[in-house]
Amino acid sequence: MRSKVVGSFEEAVAGVENGSSILVAGFGEPGTPHNLVEALYKQGASHLTLIANGAGQTREDGVITMGNLIEAKRVARVILAFTASTHPSRKTPLEYLNEAGEIEAQITPQGTLAERIRAGGAGIPAFFTPAGVGTEVTKGKEHREFGGRTYVMEEAITANYALIRCWKADSFGNLVFRRSQRNFNPIMAMAADCTLVEAEEIVEVGTLDPDLIHTSGIFVQRVVSIPDAGGRLEIPPLSLQKTAKNRP
Amino acid sequence: MSNSSKRLTRDLMAARIAAEFKDGWIVNLGVGMPTRCSDFLPEDREVILHAENGVIGYGRNATVAEATPYVVNGGAQPVLLTPVASIVHHADAFAIIRRGLLDVAVLGAYETAANGDFANWRINGRKGGGIGGAMDLAVGAKQVFLLLEHTTRDGLPRLLERCSLPLTASGVVTLVMTDLGLFEPTGSSFRLHEIAPGFTVDDVQQLTGAPILPTPDLREVTI
């Protein structure tokens, strides 16, 4: 078996060319491939298309995000469920560039986004969904009636790359996610030509129970071990201060 | 408005709407105020909380000591899992929604209207927006409850005859909880079921952009 493990994040993103389309997984903190995003930021590719749940905020704790890539004008186009911050006071680089017409920002309902990616990974070119019917986000799209209800046609998404974070991987690229780390990760891994994975732990093939693998290694091209996974497991203090309650 | 009139707190609003959850319901709580409901689930009923990120069966918000970087709700807040919890991926989380398995989605909103429309993804003058899972939830869940403040910061009504902002979905709202009371859109008006202590129907009407119809058994908001 040829090992898919590469030695560094730099090596993992080395081939990403200008103009690439990239699926970036994660929902909130869990399952977000911070190390690969940082490596992509340093790597320099531009005119990128990013497909993710959201790509807004830059952070003040040193973690490089998609917001930094956008701020650096390396991104030509985004497909997201959030193209603006939910708080008008916290305006993101994406919003400024979007208003200035310097980036193409496509907003899509989150379930439609997930299904477009799932369909892409499943070889299905398009599907019909009721989400967004009668709203401005489905204007101009093909509508059809099934069983008396109106649906809108949405097209699949595939991409050149997917950036994935998992809990455990083996050297063949079989992946296991922990808890809500799973989110977009398995469907994005299936929808990309080249799937790059940062893993909190890499184990020998044969170690993971085949019944409990979430993503087959046949969808994965490169795996990198996160050297300071322990450090990365720290919850960013900001998100916790905002949300966790101090109970007695 | 009498001296004792005071708008309801966000916790009270969340607790009141959570009291509507029936035994066995599968419930999705939207980002913002609705996620507070997980701290006020009726103890005598089994309610399964579903999140867009595929966490099925989460419970209350985690404390600082309990929080892990692996378990968050649809608002990306650290939560605890209940013993019945299971995890699916994002597309399956939305399959559950479109399949019609959710009894209710509780969502925040900028505006709602007497005809059951609501708007919660883009405000006027902005190019971008945040749809999140709201459009899928609005058309997939059997009912949509809204939790929102009755007026804007400038004192303008958020309950209207027709929405002015771009819609999230049409004609789906079944119950509206604000800091002034509990309302039901009827098509042309809002039926007022419960009112915040100290406020009169006239007070509420003045702060509402659509007709208010008090029910004959109108009472103060009770938990």
Interface residues (C-beta under 8 A of the other chain):
Chain A: F27 G28 E29 P30 G54 A81 F82 T83 A84 S85 T86 P88 L94 E95 N98 E99 A105 I107 T108 P109 Q110 G111 T112 A114 E115 I117 R118 T129 P130 A131 G132 V133 G134 T135 E136 V137 W167 F177 R178 R179 S180 Q181 R182 N183 F184 N185 P186 I187 H214 L233 E234 I235 S239 L240 T243 A244 K245 N246 R247
Chain B: V31 G32 D39 A51 E52 N53 G54 V55 N61 A62 T63 V64 E66 A67 T68 P69 Y70 V71 V72 G75 A76 Q77 P78 L81 I87 V88 H89 H90 A91 A93 F94 A95 I97 R98 R122 I123 R126 K127 G128 G129 G130 I131 G132 G133 A134 M135 D136 A138 V139 G140 P166 L167 T168 A169 S170
